[in-house]
Amino acid sequence: MNKITRLRKKADVLAWRIAVIKKGIDCEICGEPMDDVHHCYRKGTYPHLRYDFDNLSILCRECHDKPDYVILNELDKKRGKKWIKRLNKKAKEDYVCINIAFYENNIKALKLMDI
C-alpha cells in the first residue's frame, strides 16, 4: 500500500468518526440506525469535497442504496435551501491537486475537529 492510500484511509476513518459525532448515529432520512457515510457529491468526481461535512450524510443501508437525486431531495427537505446552495457553490470551486499534502492537510484539520 502506497503512502497516499494509507493517508486517504486514515483521513477517511477520521472523517467518518467525526461525521457520526456531529450528525448522530441515526439515518438522516428515515431515522433507522446508520450504516454508511454518504457523499452527496461523489468523492471520485469532486475529491475536494471528500472531507467537507456539508457533503457528508449519515444513512442506513436502505437509504444509501436510493438514487442520488432521491437522497439529495430528502436531505434538501431536512437541511434546507441554504445547505444545498452552499454545497452547490463548493462543488463549482476550482479543482485542487489530490496529493500527499492534500491528505496530510485534511488529517491535520480533522484531528483538530476530533472530540
SULSULMO-V454424 format. One record per pair of residues at least 4 apart in sequence whose C-alpha atoms are under 6 Angstrom apart, sorted by the first residue. I is the first residue (numbers start at 1). J is the second residue. Records with the same first field share a line. If there is no record, write none. Layout:
# SULSULMO-V454424
I->J  J
This chain:
# SULSULMO-V454424
4->100
7->103
8->12
11->107
15->19
18->22
19->23
20->24  25
25->34
26->31  32  33  34
27->31  32  33  34  58  59  60
28->58  59
34->59  60
35->60  61
36->58  59
37->57  58
38->56  57
39->55  56
40->55
42->46
43->47  50
59->63  64
72->76
75->79
76->80
84->88
98->102
101->105
106->110
